[in-house]
Amino acid sequence: MSDRSKPVILISDDEPMLVSALSREARRIGLEPVADTTSNVVDVARRLKPDVILLDLRQRVDGRDLLARLKRDPATRDVKVIVLSAVEDQFMRHTCLELGADDYEVKPFDPTFLRKVARLAMNEGPELAA
């Protein structure tokens, strides 16, 4: 975690209602959410240095491409990334983990999802994906 008082999570998703709900819950549990609905996640991540990025696969730009760019960029390669998808797809999950994602979560989320994100942001416990 950075030296900020609250872990910062960058939410990259083009569904405003989901971003709003995730942001509200993140604040409630002590995280500082920042939303990116423009697919400029790499630029935003370089500037903000978030603790965790929640990256939707299906945006204006393919989430796999964004993930690959994040992991190639020296300024963002070590940021933890959780890929979000509306589809349970084992091939896609494997592909994202191979590209460097820390986990792959399927929408709708389990109620404890953001607590797992908080633990990852604070470096508490093992990585999410086994």
Buried (B, 14 or more C-beta within 10 A) or exposed (E): EEEEEBBBBBBBBBBEEBBEEBBEBBEEEEBBBBBBBEBBBBBBBBEBBBBBBBBBBBBEBEBBEBBBBBBEBEEBEEBBBBBBBEEEBEEBBEBBBEBBBBBBBBBEBEEEBBEBBBBBBBEEEEEBBE
